Amino acid sequence: MAQKKPTVYEFIPKLGQLRDDVLFGDVWEHPDLSKRDRSLITVAMLAALYRTDEMRGHMQRALDNGVTQKARRPRPDGATS
């Protein structure tokens, strides 16, 4: 049976703390952009970069933050909703 590959945060715990405090704290909670809009941007960037492994969690968070199914679908003319 293969061993579980350790995460970078197990090797460098401070990196995990910075991720939590800065990215998910200061940046994600910043009031200039709503959580809905921030989630929509995050999902769009992950799709553009073809980061499929990260999509599932972010898609659920986007729905939790008010992104609708309609807003997640691309428009054929490339315009935004």
DSSP file (Angstrom, degrees, kcal/mol; ACC not computed):
  #  RESIDUE AA STRUCTURE BP1 BP2  ACC     N-H-->O    O-->H-N    N-H-->O    O-->H-N    TCO  KAPPA ALPHA  PHI   PSI    X-CA   Y-CA   Z-CA
    1    1 A M              0   0    0      0, 0.0     2,-0.1     0, 0.0     0, 0.0   0.000 360.0 360.0 360.0 132.3    0.0    0.0    0.0
    2    2 A A        -     0   0    0      1,-0.1     2,-0.2     3,-0.0     3,-0.0  -0.420 360.0-118.6 -73.7 143.0    1.4    3.4   -1.0
    3    3 A Q        -     0   0    0     -2,-0.1     2,-0.3     1,-0.1    -1,-0.1  -0.506  33.0-100.3 -78.2 149.7    2.1    5.9    1.7
    4    4 A K        -     0   0    0     -2,-0.2    -1,-0.1     1,-0.1     0, 0.0  -0.527  38.5-118.8 -69.0 130.7    0.3    9.2    1.7
    5    5 A K        -     0   0    0     -2,-0.3    -1,-0.1     1,-0.1    -3,-0.0  -0.568  31.5-117.8 -72.3 127.2    2.5   12.0    0.2
    6    6 A P        -     0   0    0      0, 0.0     2,-0.1     0, 0.0    -1,-0.1  -0.327  26.9-121.2 -65.8 147.9    3.1   14.7    2.8
    7    7 A T    >>  -     0   0    0      1,-0.1     4,-1.1    -2,-0.0     3,-1.0  -0.450  20.5-112.6 -84.2 162.2    1.8   18.2    2.0
    8    8 A V  H 3> S+     0   0    0      1,-0.3     4,-2.6     2,-0.2     7,-0.2   0.819 117.6  62.0 -61.8 -29.9    4.0   21.2    1.8
    9    9 A Y  H 34 S+     0   0    0      1,-0.2    -1,-0.3     2,-0.2     7,-0.2   0.732  98.2  55.6 -71.8 -21.7    2.2   22.5    4.9
   10   10 A E  H <4 S+     0   0    0     -3,-1.0    -1,-0.2     1,-0.1    -2,-0.2   0.824 113.9  40.6 -75.6 -32.4    3.5   19.5    6.9
   11   11 A F  H  < S+     0   0    0     -4,-1.1    -2,-0.2     1,-0.2    -1,-0.1   0.845 130.7  27.0 -80.0 -36.1    7.1   20.4    5.9
   12   12 A I    >X  +     0   0    0     -4,-2.6     3,-1.2    -5,-0.1     4,-1.0  -0.716  66.2 175.0-129.6  80.2    6.6   24.2    6.3
   13   13 A P  H 3> S+     0   0    0      0, 0.0     4,-1.9     0, 0.0     3,-0.2   0.818  78.3  63.3 -58.6 -32.1    3.9   24.8    8.9
   14   14 A K  H 3> S+     0   0    0      1,-0.2     4,-2.6     2,-0.2     5,-0.2   0.850  97.0  58.2 -61.6 -33.9    4.4   28.6    8.8
   15   15 A L  H <> S+     0   0    0     -3,-1.2     4,-2.5     1,-0.2    -1,-0.2   0.905 105.8  49.1 -62.4 -41.6    3.4   28.6    5.1
   16   16 A G  H  X S+     0   0    0     -4,-1.0     4,-2.3    -7,-0.2    -2,-0.2   0.886 110.4  50.6 -64.2 -39.3    0.0   27.1    6.1
   17   17 A Q  H  X S+     0   0    0     -4,-1.9     4,-3.0     2,-0.2     5,-0.3   0.922 111.3  47.9 -64.9 -43.8   -0.4   29.7    8.8
   18   18 A L  H  X>S+     0   0    0     -4,-2.6     4,-2.9     2,-0.2     5,-0.9   0.904 110.2  52.7 -63.3 -41.1    0.4   32.5    6.3
   19   19 A R  I  X>S+     0   0    0     -4,-2.5     5,-2.1     3,-0.2     4,-0.5   0.939 114.6  42.0 -57.9 -47.5   -2.1   31.0    3.8
   20   20 A D  I  <5S+     0   0    0     -4,-2.3    -2,-0.2     3,-0.2    -1,-0.2   0.928 121.0  39.9 -67.5 -45.8   -4.8   30.9    6.5
   21   21 A D  I  <>S+     0   0    0     -4,-3.0     5,-1.9    -5,-0.2    -2,-0.2   0.907 129.2  25.3 -73.1 -43.0   -4.1   34.3    8.0
   22   22 A V  I  <>S+     0   0    0     -4,-2.9     5,-3.2    -5,-0.3     6,-0.4   0.951 129.1  33.5 -90.3 -57.7   -3.3   36.3    4.8
   23   23 A L  I  <XS+     0   0    0     -5,-0.9     5,-2.1    -4,-0.5    -3,-0.2   0.970 132.3  28.2 -67.4 -54.5   -5.1   34.6    1.9
   24   24 A F  I   <S+     0   0    0     -5,-2.1    -1,-0.2     3,-0.2    -3,-0.2   0.608 133.4  35.9 -85.3 -10.4   -8.2   33.3    3.7
   25   25 A G  I  >5S+     0   0    0     -6,-0.3     4,-1.9     3,-0.1    -3,-0.2   0.775 127.5  18.6-100.1 -85.1   -8.2   36.1    6.3
   26   26 A D  I  4<S+     0   0    0     -5,-1.9     4,-0.3     2,-0.2    -3,-0.2   0.906 132.8  37.2 -59.2 -48.4   -7.0   39.5    5.0
   27   27 A V  I >4<S+     0   0    0     -5,-3.2     3,-1.1     2,-0.2    -3,-0.2   0.966 120.2  42.3 -74.4 -52.9   -7.5   38.9    1.3
   28   28 A W  T 34<S+     0   0    0     -5,-2.1    -2,-0.2    -6,-0.4    -1,-0.2   0.854 118.4  46.0 -65.5 -34.6  -10.7   36.8    1.2
   29   29 A E  T 3< S+     0   0    0     -4,-1.9    -1,-0.3    -6,-0.1    -2,-0.2   0.427  79.2 129.6 -89.3   1.2  -12.4   38.9    3.8
   30   30 A H    X   -     0   0    0     -3,-1.1     3,-1.0    -4,-0.3    -3,-0.0  -0.345  56.9-139.5 -59.9 132.9  -11.5   42.3    2.3
   31   31 A P  T 3  S+     0   0    0      0, 0.0    -1,-0.1     0, 0.0     4,-0.0   0.573  85.9  82.4 -76.3  -9.1  -14.7   44.4    2.1
   32   32 A D  T 3  S+     0   0    0      1,-0.1     2,-0.4     2,-0.0    -2,-0.1   0.680  98.0  38.2 -71.2 -15.9  -14.0   46.0   -1.3
   33   33 A L  S <  S-     0   0    0     -3,-1.0    -1,-0.1    -5,-0.1     0, 0.0  -0.999  88.3-119.6-136.6 133.1  -15.3   42.9   -3.2
   34   34 A S     >  -     0   0    0     -2,-0.4     4,-2.6     1,-0.1     5,-0.2  -0.279  23.7-118.7 -68.1 156.3  -18.2   40.7   -2.2
   35   35 A K  H  > S+     0   0    0      1,-0.2     4,-2.5     2,-0.2     5,-0.2   0.859 115.9  56.4 -62.5 -34.2  -17.7   37.0   -1.5
   36   36 A R  H  > S+     0   0    0      2,-0.2     4,-2.4     1,-0.2    -1,-0.2   0.956 110.9  41.9 -61.1 -50.5  -20.0   36.2   -4.4
   37   37 A D  H  > S+     0   0    0      1,-0.2     4,-2.4     2,-0.2    -2,-0.2   0.887 113.7  52.5 -65.4 -39.0  -17.9   38.2   -6.9
   38   38 A R  H  X S+     0   0    0     -4,-2.6     4,-2.3     2,-0.2    -1,-0.2   0.907 111.2  47.4 -62.7 -41.7  -14.6   36.9   -5.4
   39   39 A S  H  X S+     0   0    0     -4,-2.5     4,-2.7     2,-0.2     5,-0.2   0.907 110.2  52.1 -65.8 -41.7  -15.9   33.3   -5.8
   40   40 A L  H  X S+     0   0    0     -4,-2.4     4,-2.2     1,-0.2    -2,-0.2   0.913 111.7  46.5 -61.4 -43.0  -17.0   34.0   -9.4
   41   41 A I  H  X S+     0   0    0     -4,-2.4     4,-2.6     2,-0.2    -1,-0.2   0.913 112.1  51.0 -64.0 -43.7  -13.6   35.4  -10.3
   42   42 A T  H  X S+     0   0    0     -4,-2.3     4,-2.5     2,-0.2    -2,-0.2   0.931 112.0  45.9 -61.1 -46.8  -11.8   32.5   -8.6
   43   43 A V  H  X S+     0   0    0     -4,-2.7     4,-2.3     1,-0.2    -1,-0.2   0.904 112.5  51.4 -64.0 -41.6  -13.9   29.9  -10.5
   44   44 A A  H  X S+     0   0    0     -4,-2.2     4,-2.5    -5,-0.2    -2,-0.2   0.916 111.6  46.9 -62.2 -42.9  -13.4   31.7  -13.8
   45   45 A M  H  X S+     0   0    0     -4,-2.6     4,-2.2     2,-0.2    -2,-0.2   0.908 111.4  50.5 -66.6 -41.5   -9.6   31.8  -13.3
   46   46 A L  H  <>S+     0   0    0     -4,-2.5     5,-2.8     1,-0.2     4,-0.3   0.899 112.7  47.4 -62.8 -39.2   -9.5   28.1  -12.3
   47   47 A A  H ><5S+     0   0    0     -4,-2.3     3,-1.0     3,-0.2    -2,-0.2   0.920 111.6  50.1 -66.5 -43.6  -11.5   27.3  -15.4
   48   48 A A  H 3<5S+     0   0    0     -4,-2.5    -2,-0.2     1,-0.3    -1,-0.2   0.855 115.2  43.4 -63.4 -34.7   -9.3   29.4  -17.6
   49   49 A L  T 3<5S-     0   0    0     -4,-2.2    -1,-0.3    -5,-0.2    -2,-0.2   0.426 110.0-124.4 -90.0   0.4   -6.1   27.8  -16.2
   50   50 A Y  T < 5 +     0   0    0     -3,-1.0     2,-1.2    -4,-0.3     3,-0.2   0.897  51.7 159.8  55.5  45.6   -7.7   24.3  -16.4
   51   51 A R    >>< +     0   0    0     -5,-2.8     3,-1.2     1,-0.2     4,-0.7  -0.540   3.2 161.1 -93.6  66.1   -7.1   23.7  -12.7
   52   52 A T  H >>  +     0   0    0     -2,-1.2     4,-0.6     1,-0.3     3,-0.6   0.785  63.9  63.9 -63.9 -29.9   -9.8   21.0  -12.5
   53   53 A D  H 34 S+     0   0    0      1,-0.2     4,-0.3    -3,-0.2    -1,-0.3   0.819 108.5  41.9 -63.5 -29.0   -8.4   19.4   -9.3
   54   54 A E  H <> S+     0   0    0     -3,-1.2     4,-1.3     1,-0.1    -1,-0.2   0.562  95.1  83.4 -93.4 -10.1   -9.3   22.7   -7.4
   55   55 A M  H <X S+     0   0    0     -4,-0.7     4,-3.1    -3,-0.6     5,-0.3   0.886  78.4  62.0 -66.0 -42.6  -12.6   23.3   -9.0
   56   56 A R  H  X S+     0   0    0     -4,-0.6     4,-2.0     1,-0.2     5,-0.2   0.919 108.4  40.6 -55.5 -51.9  -14.9   21.1   -6.9
   57   57 A G  H  > S+     0   0    0     -4,-0.3     4,-2.1     1,-0.2    -1,-0.2   0.895 117.9  47.9 -64.5 -39.8  -14.3   22.9   -3.6
   58   58 A H  H  X S+     0   0    0     -4,-1.3     4,-2.5     2,-0.2    -2,-0.2   0.846 108.6  54.5 -72.1 -32.7  -14.3   26.3   -5.2
   59   59 A M  H  X S+     0   0    0     -4,-3.1     4,-2.2     2,-0.2    -2,-0.2   0.924 110.3  46.4 -65.1 -43.4  -17.6   25.6   -7.1
   60   60 A Q  H  X S+     0   0    0     -4,-2.0     4,-2.4    -5,-0.3    -2,-0.2   0.915 112.7  49.7 -65.4 -41.5  -19.3   24.6   -3.8
   61   61 A R  H  X S+     0   0    0     -4,-2.1     4,-1.7     2,-0.2    -2,-0.2   0.899 109.0  53.5 -63.0 -39.2  -18.0   27.7   -2.1
   62   62 A A  H  <>S+     0   0    0     -4,-2.5     5,-2.7     2,-0.2    -2,-0.2   0.924 109.5  47.2 -61.5 -44.3  -19.2   29.8   -5.0
   63   63 A L  H ><5S+     0   0    0     -4,-2.2     3,-1.5     1,-0.2    -1,-0.2   0.912 111.5  51.2 -62.3 -41.9  -22.7   28.4   -4.7
   64   64 A D  H 3<5S+     0   0    0     -4,-2.4    -1,-0.2     1,-0.3    -2,-0.2   0.805 108.0  54.1 -63.1 -29.1  -22.6   29.0   -0.9
   65   65 A N  T 3<5S-     0   0    0     -4,-1.7    -1,-0.3    -5,-0.2    -2,-0.2   0.314 129.6 -91.9 -91.7   8.2  -21.5   32.6   -1.6
   66   66 A G  T < 5S+     0   0    0     -3,-1.5     2,-0.4     1,-0.3    -3,-0.2   0.499  74.3 145.3 100.7   4.1  -24.5   33.3   -3.8
   67   67 A V      < -     0   0    0     -5,-2.7    -1,-0.3    -6,-0.2     2,-0.1  -0.633  41.1-141.4 -73.5 128.8  -23.2   32.4   -7.3
   68   68 A T     >  -     0   0    0     -2,-0.4     4,-1.2     1,-0.1    -1,-0.0  -0.453  20.1-112.7 -89.6 163.8  -26.1   31.0   -9.3
   69   69 A Q  H  > S+     0   0    0      1,-0.2     4,-0.7     2,-0.2     3,-0.4   0.891 119.1  55.0 -58.7 -39.4  -26.1   28.1  -11.7
   70   70 A K  H >4 S+     0   0    0      1,-0.2     3,-1.0     2,-0.2    -1,-0.2   0.899 104.8  51.9 -62.6 -41.6  -26.9   30.6  -14.5
   71   71 A A  H 34 S+     0   0    0      1,-0.2    -1,-0.2    10,-0.0    -2,-0.2   0.768 103.7  59.3 -67.5 -24.6  -24.0   32.8  -13.6
   72   72 A R  H 3< S+     0   0    0     -4,-1.2    -1,-0.2    -3,-0.4    -2,-0.2   0.685  88.8  87.3 -78.0 -17.6  -21.6   29.8  -13.8
   73   73 A R  S << S-     0   0    0     -3,-1.0     2,-0.1    -4,-0.7     0, 0.0  -0.663  80.8-123.6 -86.7 134.1  -22.5   29.1  -17.5
   74   74 A P        -     0   0    0      0, 0.0     6,-0.1     0, 0.0    -2,-0.1  -0.456  22.8-124.0 -71.5 147.5  -20.5   30.9  -20.2
   75   75 A R    >   -     0   0    0      4,-0.5     3,-1.7    -2,-0.1     6,-0.0  -0.727  14.2-128.2 -90.4 142.3  -22.5   32.9  -22.7
   76   76 A P  T 3  S+     0   0    0      0, 0.0    -1,-0.1     0, 0.0     0, 0.0   0.807 109.0  52.4 -60.7 -29.2  -22.1   32.1  -26.4
   77   77 A D  T 3  S-     0   0    0      2,-0.1     3,-0.1     1,-0.0    -2,-0.0   0.494 112.1-118.7 -87.0  -1.4  -21.3   35.7  -27.3
   78   78 A G    <   +     0   0    0     -3,-1.7     2,-0.1     1,-0.3    -1,-0.0   0.396  69.8 133.5  83.3  -3.9  -18.6   36.0  -24.6
   79   79 A A        -     0   0    0      1,-0.1    -4,-0.5    -5,-0.0    -1,-0.3  -0.356  57.0-113.3 -76.7 160.5  -20.5   38.7  -22.7
   80   80 A T              0   0    0     -3,-0.1    -1,-0.1     1,-0.1    -9,-0.0  -0.550 360.0 360.0 -90.1 159.7  -21.0   38.7  -19.0
   81   81 A S              0   0    0     -2,-0.2    -1,-0.1   -10,-0.2   -10,-0.0   0.474 360.0 360.0 -74.8 360.0  -24.4   38.3  -17.3
